[in-house]
Amino acid sequence: MCQGGSVEDIDLTDLDRFAHGFPHAVFDHLRAEEPVWWHPPTVHTPDGEGFWVVSRYADIVAVAGDSATYSSERGGERRGGGTLIEDLPVDWAVGVLLNMMDDPRHARVRKLLMPSVAPRTLELIEDDLRQRAAAIVDAALAEGECDFLIDLAAELPLQAVAQLLGVPQEDRHQLFGWANVALDYDDRELGEATARTQRAVAETRAYGARLFTAKTAAPGDDLMSLAAHATIDGQPLTEMEKAMLFSLLIAAGSETTRNSIAIGMLALIERPEVWRTLQADRSQLDGAVEEMLRWASSTSYNRRTATRDTDLGARRIRAGDKVTLWWTSANRDARVFPDPHRFDITRRPNPHLAFGRGGHFCLGSNLARMEMRVVFDALLDRVGTAELTAPVEYTRSNKHTGVRHMPVRLKPRMKTRDGADSER
């Protein structure tokens, strides 16, 4: 839809429109014609209520940087709120989940966690991550054909988040499975929960509660031990805050990075000349990672709620209105990114919003970048060629641009005695 269509045809709550990846043509149209657009409710829209769609880079940055006017909790006379299109309840998610808190509580909880993902801390685990990445790639190469998403892209982020949180490595795939069920919409619509999703959420919370009990009794040097013993203004985190923090970090730590790796690899498979460039000149890898993050934009949107009447662009926003920020659209805004639909590892500058902006800038951005660098270093060292053996299967979600399956065939990188590649 919307190549030459009208906004009346757009329904961003119809998840089938996202089942084959992000609908860039829709947002090209919105940025050009209706950069701050009122999305009326449709049969798919949760709460039966419309919301604002913000699609241009500058407007999104302005909203994300003004948490007093645009709340991650709620606004006006709204009872629920949060960062999804559908309202979530207070005391279960809103004001309890870190990404659905406002300052000052949000800033205080965030400050507790920041040392665990600071660059100096992450330097201490980089060698271990490189060894893990090499082993993961070697195992995939030994098979020849694999599901790149499951066997490669997801594996290092899973191992890393388990290590950082103090989760036994043997439990990581179970947690991965629960997170997938909770985040995907393969068997439901927006605002709906099935017995399967409710069970996955309950199992994750129960696991987190057991883990916090263990960390309280016998703390280690991991992030969950830190959260178990942390205090804010002399008071420990509530049991619900701890449970929701664990669920959030498991999902965020495994979901977004794996999709950036998978979609980034897809971009390289489709552009073998770029793959060869990176093999020959690894100094360009940092720029390639930034472009992969922009290109993948694995978190499609976040919502805010207006706390007061205000103007955005030429539109009047009312207190209590839902306002959605479409990061993926911002990352294809030609006002900021020349030739935005071209994958360009030499793009400078590259001020993408893949990690958000403002006070809720992604806490794990340094970890995600490190994971991507070490994975692609290992791939470029070991893989000569990669090709799809079947179409990529995307998740059916408007919240996360994700991959379910990505079947690939990998061939090892072979070198002659003088160090040149003998097979591409």
GUSEVEX-568099 format. One line per field, with one value per residue (C-alpha): residue in three letters; chain; x, y, z. Coordinates in steps of 0.1 Angstrom, whole numbers, plus 5000, padded with zeros to 4 digits. Example, Ala and Ser with C-alpha at 12.3 -4.5 7.8 and 13.67 -1.06 7.14 Angstrom:
# GUSEVEX-568099
rest	(Ala,Ser) $
kette	(A,A) $
px	(5123,5137) $
py	(4955,4989) $
pz	(5078,5071) $
***
This chain:
# GUSEVEX-568099
rest	(Met,Cys,Gln,Gly,Gly,Ser,Val,Glu,Asp,Ile,Asp,Leu,Thr,Asp,Leu,Asp,Arg,Phe,Ala,His,Gly,Phe,Pro,His,Ala,Val,Phe,Asp,His,Leu,Arg,Ala,Glu,Glu,Pro,Val,Trp,Trp,His,Pro,Pro,Thr,Val,His,Thr,Pro,Asp,Gly,Glu,Gly,Phe,Trp,Val,Val,Ser,Arg,Tyr,Ala,Asp,Ile,Val,Ala,Val,Ala,Gly,Asp,Ser,Ala,Thr,Tyr,Ser,Ser,Glu,Arg,Gly,Gly,Glu,Arg,Arg,Gly,Gly,Gly,Thr,Leu,Ile,Glu,Asp,Leu,Pro,Val,Asp,Trp,Ala,Val,Gly,Val,Leu,Leu,Asn,Met,Met,Asp,Asp,Pro,Arg,His,Ala,Arg,Val,Arg,Lys,Leu,Leu,Met,Pro,Ser,Val,Ala,Pro,Arg,Thr,Leu,Glu,Leu,Ile,Glu,Asp,Asp,Leu,Arg,Gln,Arg,Ala,Ala,Ala,Ile,Val,Asp,Ala,Ala,Leu,Ala,Glu,Gly,Glu,Cys,Asp,Phe,Leu,Ile,Asp,Leu,Ala,Ala,Glu,Leu,Pro,Leu,Gln,Ala,Val,Ala,Gln,Leu,Leu,Gly,Val,Pro,Gln,Glu,Asp,Arg,His,Gln,Leu,Phe,Gly,Trp,Ala,Asn,Val,Ala,Leu,Asp,Tyr,Asp,Asp,Arg,Glu,Leu,Gly,Glu,Ala,Thr,Ala,Arg,Thr,Gln,Arg,Ala,Val,Ala,Glu,Thr,Arg,Ala,Tyr,Gly,Ala,Arg,Leu,Phe,Thr,Ala,Lys,Thr,Ala,Ala,Pro,Gly,Asp,Asp,Leu,Met,Ser,Leu,Ala,Ala,His,Ala,Thr,Ile,Asp,Gly,Gln,Pro,Leu,Thr,Glu,Met,Glu,Lys,Ala,Met,Leu,Phe,Ser,Leu,Leu,Ile,Ala,Ala,Gly,Ser,Glu,Thr,Thr,Arg,Asn,Ser,Ile,Ala,Ile,Gly,Met,Leu,Ala,Leu,Ile,Glu,Arg,Pro,Glu,Val,Trp,Arg,Thr,Leu,Gln,Ala,Asp,Arg,Ser,Gln,Leu,Asp,Gly,Ala,Val,Glu,Glu,Met,Leu,Arg,Trp,Ala,Ser,Ser,Thr,Ser,Tyr,Asn,Arg,Arg,Thr,Ala,Thr,Arg,Asp,Thr,Asp,Leu,Gly,Ala,Arg,Arg,Ile,Arg,Ala,Gly,Asp,Lys,Val,Thr,Leu,Trp,Trp,Thr,Ser,Ala,Asn,Arg,Asp,Ala,Arg,Val,Phe,Pro,Asp,Pro,His,Arg,Phe,Asp,Ile,Thr,Arg,Arg,Pro,Asn,Pro,His,Leu,Ala,Phe,Gly,Arg,Gly,Gly,His,Phe,Cys,Leu,Gly,Ser,Asn,Leu,Ala,Arg,Met,Glu,Met,Arg,Val,Val,Phe,Asp,Ala,Leu,Leu,Asp,Arg,Val,Gly,Thr,Ala,Glu,Leu,Thr,Ala,Pro,Val,Glu,Tyr,Thr,Arg,Ser,Asn,Lys,His,Thr,Gly,Val,Arg,His,Met,Pro,Val,Arg,Leu,Lys,Pro,Arg,Met,Lys,Thr,Arg,Asp,Gly,Ala,Asp,Ser,Glu,Arg) $
kette	(A,A,A,A,A,A,A,A,A,A,A,A,A,A,A,A,A,A,A,A,A,A,A,A,A,A,A,A,A,A,A,A,A,A,A,A,A,A,A,A,A,A,A,A,A,A,A,A,A,A,A,A,A,A,A,A,A,A,A,A,A,A,A,A,A,A,A,A,A,A,A,A,A,A,A,A,A,A,A,A,A,A,A,A,A,A,A,A,A,A,A,A,A,A,A,A,A,A,A,A,A,A,A,A,A,A,A,A,A,A,A,A,A,A,A,A,A,A,A,A,A,A,A,A,A,A,A,A,A,A,A,A,A,A,A,A,A,A,A,A,A,A,A,A,A,A,A,A,A,A,A,A,A,A,A,A,A,A,A,A,A,A,A,A,A,A,A,A,A,A,A,A,A,A,A,A,A,A,A,A,A,A,A,A,A,A,A,A,A,A,A,A,A,A,A,A,A,A,A,A,A,A,A,A,A,A,A,A,A,A,A,A,A,A,A,A,A,A,A,A,A,A,A,A,A,A,A,A,A,A,A,A,A,A,A,A,A,A,A,A,A,A,A,A,A,A,A,A,A,A,A,A,A,A,A,A,A,A,A,A,A,A,A,A,A,A,A,A,A,A,A,A,A,A,A,A,A,A,A,A,A,A,A,A,A,A,A,A,A,A,A,A,A,A,A,A,A,A,A,A,A,A,A,A,A,A,A,A,A,A,A,A,A,A,A,A,A,A,A,A,A,A,A,A,A,A,A,A,A,A,A,A,A,A,A,A,A,A,A,A,A,A,A,A,A,A,A,A,A,A,A,A,A,A,A,A,A,A,A,A,A,A,A,A,A,A,A,A,A,A,A,A,A,A,A,A,A,A,A,A,A,A,A,A,A,A,A,A,A,A,A,A,A,A,A,A,A,A,A,A,A,A,A,A,A,A,A,A,A,A,A,A,A,A,A,A,A,A,A,A,A,A,A,A) $
px	(5000,5007,5028,5008,4980,4964,4966,4931,4945,4971,4965,4996,4978,4972,5001,4998,5013,5045,5047,5073,5094,5090,5066,5091,5069,5041,5065,5081,5045,5039,5072,5064,5027,5017,5047,5025,4994,4964,4959,4921,4911,4904,4891,4927,4935,4936,4915,4894,4914,4934,4970,4995,5022,5054,5076,5103,5136,5136,5101,5110,5141,5121,5095,5121,5140,5110,5099,5080,5056,5057,5057,5067,5042,5009,4994,4961,4934,4945,4945,4970,4998,5033,5053,5031,5001,4978,4974,4991,4981,4998,5016,5021,5040,5036,5059,5074,5092,5123,5114,5079,5092,5096,5122,5132,5126,5137,5170,5178,5172,5191,5221,5222,5226,5249,5282,5274,5273,5299,5326,5353,5333,5326,5363,5368,5345,5355,5381,5356,5329,5354,5362,5325,5318,5346,5332,5297,5308,5330,5300,5278,5305,5308,5271,5274,5237,5220,5193,5214,5190,5189,5223,5244,5227,5209,5235,5262,5237,5220,5253,5263,5231,5231,5267,5259,5227,5241,5219,5233,5242,5222,5190,5195,5175,5145,5145,5150,5119,5097,5109,5100,5065,5059,5072,5058,5022,5020,4988,4973,4965,4976,4963,4955,4970,4968,4972,5006,5018,5004,5023,5055,5053,5044,5073,5098,5086,5088,5123,5133,5119,5139,5170,5166,5161,5193,5212,5199,5213,5245,5254,5279,5294,5265,5238,5210,5230,5234,5197,5189,5209,5204,5186,5171,5167,5174,5147,5153,5136,5101,5096,5076,5103,5129,5107,5099,5135,5146,5119,5129,5166,5162,5140,5160,5193,5185,5159,5171,5208,5201,5178,5204,5229,5206,5193,5228,5241,5212,5224,5259,5246,5227,5259,5289,5311,5307,5315,5347,5355,5351,5373,5400,5397,5385,5390,5356,5338,5328,5311,5294,5280,5265,5249,5235,5219,5204,5193,5178,5162,5150,5128,5102,5084,5079,5049,5047,5016,5011,5010,4996,4982,5010,5019,5040,5046,5012,4992,4976,4983,4959,4968,4963,4969,4990,5020,5041,5077,5087,5124,5127,5111,5135,5164,5152,5146,5164,5166,5192,5205,5212,5200,5185,5174,5210,5231,5264,5290,5310,5280,5294,5279,5254,5233,5208,5182,5184,5190,5165,5172,5169,5167,5156,5186,5193,5212,5228,5240,5277,5271,5251,5278,5305,5285,5280,5316,5329,5303,5311,5348,5345,5323,5346,5376,5361,5333,5341,5306,5271,5238,5202,5187,5151,5133,5137,5107,5100,5081,5046,5050,5048,5069,5100,5113,5125,5135,5121,5142,5169,5182,5217,5246,5280,5313,5346,5371,5400,5434,5464,5499,5505,5474,5451,5415,5412,5374,5348) $
py	(5000,5036,5038,5068,5060,5080,5080,5066,5033,5031,5008,5004,4982,4955,4932,4915,4947,4940,4902,4906,4933,4970,4988,5015,5028,5037,5058,5074,5086,5098,5117,5135,5142,5137,5138,5141,5121,5112,5074,5067,5035,5005,4970,4961,4990,4981,5001,5013,5045,5065,5077,5101,5088,5108,5098,5125,5125,5160,5156,5123,5137,5166,5143,5119,5147,5162,5137,5163,5168,5132,5106,5069,5063,5081,5116,5135,5116,5082,5053,5032,5039,5027,5024,5002,5014,4996,5008,4987,4989,5009,4989,4959,4975,5012,5028,4994,4984,5005,5015,5026,5048,5085,5104,5107,5069,5060,5079,5063,5028,5034,5048,5015,4994,5016,5004,4968,4978,5007,5004,4997,4968,4954,4955,4928,4904,4912,4884,4859,4871,4867,4832,4824,4840,4820,4788,4797,4804,4773,4751,4766,4762,4725,4720,4739,4749,4765,4788,4820,4836,4807,4792,4823,4857,4848,4827,4852,4877,4849,4837,4873,4882,4850,4858,4894,4885,4855,4830,4794,4790,4758,4778,4803,4786,4781,4818,4826,4805,4823,4857,4847,4837,4869,4892,4876,4879,4848,4836,4868,4905,4937,4939,4902,4875,4838,4809,4804,4840,4841,4809,4822,4855,4836,4811,4840,4858,4827,4820,4855,4853,4821,4837,4868,4845,4827,4860,4875,4845,4841,4872,4872,4899,4898,4923,4904,4902,4940,4945,4921,4941,4976,5004,5037,5063,5035,5012,4980,4976,4962,4925,4935,4959,4931,4906,4930,4941,4905,4900,4932,4925,4889,4902,4933,4916,4888,4902,4934,4925,4892,4909,4936,4909,4888,4918,4932,4898,4898,4932,4917,4886,4907,4928,4904,4933,4949,4915,4914,4950,4943,4912,4932,4962,4955,4991,4997,4973,5000,5020,4989,4981,5016,5012,4978,4993,5021,4996,4970,4995,4965,4985,5000,5024,5034,5053,5083,5099,5137,5151,5185,5202,5210,5216,5193,5205,5219,5196,5202,5173,5170,5159,5121,5115,5086,5096,5070,5076,5055,5051,5030,5058,5084,5063,5065,5103,5119,5151,5135,5105,5112,5083,5067,5034,5027,5005,5024,5013,5045,5067,5097,5110,5083,5097,5068,5064,5026,5029,5057,5092,5111,5097,5063,5059,5021,5010,4981,5001,4995,4958,4955,4972,4949,4918,4928,4936,4903,4883,4899,4897,4860,4856,4877,4857,4823,4825,4829,4830,4830,4826,4822,4788,4799,4832,4850,4846,4877,4881,4894,4925,4963,4968,4949,4942,4907,4875,4841,4820,4828,4796,4800,4780,4790,4781,4784,4811,4794,4810,4803,4802,4839,4847,4855,4842,4813,4810,4836) $
pz	(5000,4996,4965,4953,4977,5004,5042,5043,5031,5060,5090,5111,5135,5108,5116,5082,5067,5087,5080,5052,5069,5076,5051,5040,5012,5037,5057,5026,5019,5055,5058,5025,5030,5067,5090,5121,5112,5133,5128,5133,5150,5128,5135,5143,5167,5204,5228,5199,5200,5175,5180,5165,5140,5140,5110,5104,5121,5136,5151,5166,5182,5196,5212,5225,5242,5260,5286,5306,5277,5263,5290,5289,5316,5310,5307,5309,5326,5311,5336,5317,5294,5285,5253,5233,5212,5236,5271,5298,5334,5361,5389,5366,5337,5336,5362,5369,5337,5332,5297,5310,5338,5339,5358,5386,5392,5358,5361,5395,5384,5352,5372,5392,5360,5339,5354,5343,5306,5306,5280,5306,5320,5286,5277,5303,5285,5249,5246,5259,5234,5206,5215,5218,5184,5167,5181,5170,5134,5133,5144,5117,5090,5100,5092,5059,5059,5090,5102,5104,5129,5154,5149,5145,5150,5182,5198,5209,5223,5242,5257,5265,5282,5302,5314,5323,5342,5360,5342,5338,5301,5299,5305,5278,5251,5273,5281,5243,5236,5261,5249,5213,5222,5242,5214,5183,5171,5149,5167,5180,5173,5190,5226,5227,5249,5243,5267,5251,5256,5291,5300,5285,5305,5337,5332,5326,5358,5379,5366,5374,5409,5416,5402,5425,5455,5447,5441,5473,5493,5473,5452,5424,5402,5377,5370,5387,5419,5417,5413,5441,5466,5452,5470,5459,5487,5511,5498,5477,5443,5447,5438,5408,5396,5399,5381,5353,5350,5345,5318,5300,5300,5287,5258,5250,5254,5230,5206,5191,5185,5169,5144,5136,5130,5108,5087,5085,5072,5047,5034,5029,5012,4987,4982,4979,4968,5002,5019,4999,5008,5045,5043,5026,5049,5084,5094,5077,5101,5126,5099,5086,5120,5123,5088,5097,5128,5107,5080,5104,5129,5148,5172,5149,5172,5208,5222,5244,5260,5260,5295,5283,5253,5229,5192,5171,5135,5124,5146,5180,5204,5234,5269,5271,5233,5223,5203,5184,5173,5143,5146,5115,5095,5110,5099,5062,5063,5033,5052,5074,5054,5017,4995,5025,5008,4999,5021,5025,5050,5043,5054,5074,5095,5105,5134,5133,5160,5162,5200,5205,5218,5250,5285,5273,5250,5249,5280,5261,5231,5238,5243,5211,5191,5206,5199,5163,5158,5172,5153,5120,5126,5131,5100,5078,5090,5084,5057,5021,5007,5021,5002,5011,5005,5011,5017,5050,5073,5093,5125,5123,5144,5141,5173,5162,5128,5135,5117,5126,5102,5077,5060,5046,5031,5043,5026,5044,5034,5018,5014,4992,5007,5000,5020,4991,4990,4967,4969,4973) $
***
